[in-house]
Amino acid sequence: MAGVPKTRGFRVAGFLRWESLRLLLLSPSVSGDLFSQYVAKPDSGTDLSGEPSQGHKYQPLAARMRPRTLSEYVGQEHILAPGKLLRRAIEADRIQSLIFFGPPGTGKTSLAQIIANQTKSRFERLSGVESNVADMRRVLATAANRLANSGATTLLFIDEIHRFNKSQQDTLLPDVENGIVRLIGATTHNPFFFVNSPLVSRSQIFELEPISQAEIARLIQRALGDDERGLGHLKCVAAPEAMEHLARVSDGDARKALNSLEIAALTTPPDADGVIRITLQVAEDCIQKKAVVYDGDEDAHYDTISAFIKSMRGSDVDATLYWLAKMIHAGEDPRFLARRIVIHAAEDVGLADPMALVLANAAFQAAEFIGWPEARIPIAEAAIYIAGANKSNSVIKAIDAALADVRSGKTIPVPSHLKDSHYSGAEKLGHGEGYKYSHDFPGHFVAQDYLGAKRHFYEPTEQGVEKKIKARVDYWREHFARLSDDQGDKQK
C-alpha cells in the first residue's frame, strides 16, 4: 500500500513471533523442552484452574468415564491383576513397546492413557486413521532430539495401528529398535496378521477380552453415581433389569453400554420427584440391537469360519447352525460358505459317508443359482448333514502322505507292463508286455505289481461306509502281499 513503510510487515511479524515464543515459555504446561511441540496429557476433566473443562463437558459419557488409574480400571484381570507382568511394568514405569488388541470397547485406549498418566516419559499420540508419514517423522525427530538433549524418553501411542500400511509401519522400526520411542499400539485386529512382523517381534502383545456382564454392570453403577464426570447430577435411577439388559446386549463393549445409558438418561423426562427412571423399556429402546462383530475380510471373518468348520468336524449341529447364522446375518457370500462346506465334506467326512460330498456340491450349485436369502436353506441342509455324518480324514491323510513321498523320496519309474502300448513302436520297446486286464479274471481283480515299490498311503477307518471299503482294501492288499512274496522267492 502507498505510504506504508515496507518494513512494517516485518516488524509486525517479528513481534507476533516473539509474543508467541514468550507465551510458550511462560506457560506452566511447558517442560522446557524446546525440541518438542506441546502435547497435552489425556484430558483429566479439568482445565488449568481446576474447573471442569469445556471439551470434557461435551464428551460422550464413555469418554468422560475413562479410568484415570489402574485402581479405576475394570476388566482384563488376566493381564492386570496384582502381580501380573503388565501391571508390574506399569507401576514400575518399565514399559517397553506394547501392542494391545481386542474388540471395540474393551479398554485399549484407556489403558494407554493410564500408562501415559503414570509414566515419566513424554506422551505423544497418533492415529492410524488421521496421521500420515509426515506426522510420524515429526514426532520421531522430536523424540530423537529430546533424548539427545535432555535424556527424556518418549512414549508414542498409535490408535488403530492396523490402519497404517506397510511403509508407514516400517517408518517406526528404526526408532523402536533403537529405543528412541517406546511404542504402544492399539488395534481391533490380530497384530500377527495386520502389523508388520518386525514390529510385532519388537513388541509385547497383549490381547484384551470382552468386558464381562458383571463388570459392565459395575461401570454403569459407577457412571450413575459419579457427580463430576458421570450422570450423578441428573438424579438417575436404573432398574436392575434395565442395567442387566444394557450389560448383556452390549456384548462386552463398555463404550456401547455407557453411551446407551447416557442416551437413556438424556432422553427420559424426570418424574414428579425429579428422578429420571431408566426402565427396561427405555434401555431396550436406547441400545437397540448390537451389530454383529464381523469384518468380511479380516479377523472376525476367519475366526467365525474356523468355528463353523470345527463345529461341523466336532459333530455339534447346534453350534454349526449358530456360526452359520452369524455369517449369513453379516452378509457373507453364499458361495464362500458353500465352498467351505464342499471342502469339509471331502476332508473330514470323506469315505465314511461319500454322500456328504454329493450333497455339499449340490448345495453349492443351488446357492450359486438362487442366492440370498433362499440359499440359506440348501447351505444349512448340507451343513447339518455333514455335522451329523460319520467322520473320517483318511482321504486327506492318504493324498498328503503320497505327496510327501513324491516330493522327498526317490522317483519310482513306471513299470514296463503299465506303460502305454497304444502307439506304433510300443511293442518293440516292451511297453505293456505282461499286463493283466482285471476284467478278464474272477471278481474283476488280479494281483500284479502296479507301483514297482512297496508303499501304503491309505489307512481306511471303520467309520460308516468306509468300513466296507476297508474290508475290500485289506482283501486286495493281502493278495498283493502274496504276489510280492512269490516274486521274492523266484528271485532267490
Residue pairs with C-beta under 8 A, 6 or more apart in sequence:
24 30
24 38
27 38
28 48
29 38
29 40
29 48
30 38
31 122
33 122
33 146
33 149
33 150
33 152
35 142
35 145
35 146
35 149
36 122
36 142
36 145
36 146
37 138
37 142
39 122
39 123
39 124
39 125
41 116
41 117
41 123
42 66
42 113
42 116
42 117
42 123
43 53
43 55
43 56
43 59
44 56
44 68
45 52
45 53
45 56
45 64
45 228
45 229
46 52
46 53
46 56
47 53
47 54
52 228
56 64
56 229
60 258
60 259
60 262
61 223
61 230
61 231
61 258
61 259
61 261
61 262
62 105
62 254
62 255
62 258
62 259
62 262
64 229
64 230
65 219
65 222
65 223
65 226
65 229
65 230
65 258
66 109
66 110
66 113
67 73
67 74
67 107
67 110
67 114
68 113
68 114
68 117
69 114
69 117
69 118
70 80
70 87
70 90
70 91
70 114
70 118
73 80
73 107
73 110
73 111
73 114
74 107
74 211
74 215
74 218
74 219
74 254
75 106
75 107
75 208
75 209
75 211
75 212
75 215
75 254
76 106
76 107
76 111
76 208
76 209
78 84
78 209
79 85
79 86
79 87
79 206
79 208
80 86
80 87
80 111
81 87
86 98
86 206
88 94
89 95
89 96
90 114
90 115
90 118
91 118
93 118
93 119
93 120
93 121
95 115
95 119
95 155
95 182
95 184
96 182
96 203
96 204
97 176
97 182
97 183
97 184
97 202
97 203
97 204
98 183
98 184
98 185
98 203
98 204
98 205
98 206
99 161
99 183
99 184
99 185
99 186
99 187
99 191
99 195
99 200
99 203
99 204
99 205
99 206
100 108
100 111
100 112
100 184
100 185
100 186
100 187
100 206
100 208
101 108
101 186
101 187
101 188
101 189
101 190
101 191
101 205
101 206
101 207
101 208
102 108
102 188
102 207
102 208
102 209
102 210
103 188
103 208
103 210
103 252
103 253
103 293
104 188
104 253
104 255
104 256
104 293
105 211
105 250
105 252
105 253
105 254
105 255
105 256
105 257
106 208
106 209
106 210
106 211
106 252
106 253
106 254
107 208
107 211
107 254
108 159
108 186
108 187
108 208
109 159
109 186
111 208
112 157
112 159
112 184
112 186
115 155
115 184
116 123
116 155
116 157
119 155
120 153
121 152
121 153
121 154
121 155
121 182
122 143
122 146
122 152
122 153
122 154
122 155
123 154
123 155
123 157
124 139
124 142
124 143
124 154
124 155
124 156
124 157
124 181
125 156
125 157
125 158
125 159
126 135
126 136
126 139
126 156
126 157
126 158
126 159
127 158
127 159
127 160
127 163
128 158
128 159
128 160
128 161
128 162
128 163
128 164
128 187
129 159
129 160
129 163
131 158
132 168
133 167
133 168
133 171
136 168
136 171
136 172
137 171
139 154
139 156
139 181
140 156
140 171
140 172
140 175
140 180
140 181
142 154
143 153
143 154
143 156
143 175
143 180
143 181
144 175
144 180
146 152
146 154
147 153
147 154
147 180
153 179
153 181
153 182
154 180
154 181
154 182
155 181
155 182
155 184
156 172
156 181
156 182
156 183
156 184
157 184
157 185
157 186
158 164
158 183
158 184
158 185
158 186
159 186
160 186
160 187
160 188
161 169
161 185
161 186
161 187
161 191
161 195
162 187
162 188
162 189
162 191
162 194
162 195
166 196
169 195
169 196
169 199
170 196
170 198
172 181
172 183
172 199
173 196
173 198
173 199
173 202
174 180
175 181
176 182
176 183
176 199
176 202
176 203
177 202
183 199
183 203
185 191
185 195
185 199
185 203
187 194
187 195
188 299
189 295
189 298
189 299
190 299
191 200
191 203
191 205
192 200
192 205
193 298
193 299
194 298
194 299
209 252
210 251
210 252
210 253
211 219
211 252
211 253
211 254
212 252
213 244
213 247
213 248
214 247
215 254
216 246
216 247
216 250
216 252
216 254
216 257
217 243
217 244
217 247
219 254
219 257
219 258
220 238
220 243
220 246
220 247
220 257
220 258
220 261
221 243
222 230
223 230
223 231
223 258
223 261
223 262
224 230
224 231
224 232
224 236
224 237
224 238
224 261
225 232
226 232
227 233
231 261
231 262
231 265
234 265
234 276
235 270
235 274
235 275
235 276
236 265
236 275
236 276
236 277
236 278
237 275
237 276
237 277
237 278
238 246
238 261
238 264
238 277
238 278
238 283
239 277
239 278
239 279
239 280
241 280
242 264
242 278
242 279
242 280
242 282
242 283
243 283
245 280
245 283
245 284
245 287
246 257
246 260
246 261
246 283
246 287
247 257
249 287
249 289
249 290
250 256
250 257
250 260
250 287
250 290
251 290
251 293
253 290
256 287
256 290
257 287
260 283
260 286
260 287
261 278
261 286
263 286
264 278
264 282
264 283
264 285
264 286
265 276
265 278
267 286
268 276
268 277
268 278
268 282
269 276
270 276
271 277
292 326
292 329
292 330
293 300
294 300
294 301
294 304
294 326
294 327
294 330
294 332
295 301
296 330
296 331
296 332
301 332
304 323
304 326
304 327
305 323
305 327
305 336
305 340
307 319
307 323
308 320
308 323
308 324
308 327
308 340
308 383
309 340
309 344
311 319
311 320
311 322
311 323
311 387
312 320
312 341
312 344
312 348
312 383
312 386
312 387
313 344
313 348
313 391
315 387
315 388
315 391
316 387
317 384
317 387
317 388
320 383
320 384
320 387
321 380
321 383
321 384
324 337
324 379
324 380
324 383
327 337
328 337
328 372
328 376
328 379
331 372
334 367
334 368
334 371
334 372
334 375
334 376
334 379
335 364
335 367
335 368
337 367
337 379
338 360
338 363
338 364
338 367
338 368
338 375
338 379
338 382
339 364
341 360
341 363
341 364
341 379
341 382
341 383
341 386
342 357
342 360
342 361
342 364
344 360
344 386
345 356
345 357
345 359
345 360
345 361
345 382
345 386
346 357
346 395
346 396
347 393
347 395
347 396
348 386
348 391
348 392
348 393
349 356
349 357
349 386
349 389
349 390
349 391
349 392
350 391
350 392
350 393
350 394
350 395
350 396
350 466
351 392
351 394
351 395
351 460
351 465
351 466
351 469
352 389
352 390
352 391
352 392
352 461
352 463
352 464
352 465
352 466
353 389
353 390
353 464
353 465
354 465
355 385
356 385
356 386
356 389
359 381
359 382
359 385
359 386
360 382
360 386
362 378
362 382
363 378
363 379
363 381
363 382
366 375
366 378
367 375
367 378
367 379
370 378
389 464
390 463
390 464
390 465
390 466
391 463
392 460
392 461
392 463
392 464
392 466
394 458
394 459
394 460
394 461
394 466
397 459
398 457
398 458
398 459
399 457
401 457
402 455
402 457
405 455
405 457
412 451
412 452
412 453
413 452
414 452
415 449
415 450
415 451
415 452
416 430
416 431
416 432
416 433
416 434
417 432
417 433
417 434
417 435
417 448
417 449
418 432
418 435
418 450
419 426
419 429
419 431
419 432
420 426
420 431
420 432
421 427
421 431
421 432
421 433
421 435
426 432
427 433
435 448
436 446
436 448
438 444
438 445
438 446
440 446
445 476
445 479
447 476
447 479
447 480
447 482
447 483
448 483
449 483
449 484
449 487
454 484
456 477
458 473
460 466
460 469
460 470
460 473
461 467
461 470
462 470
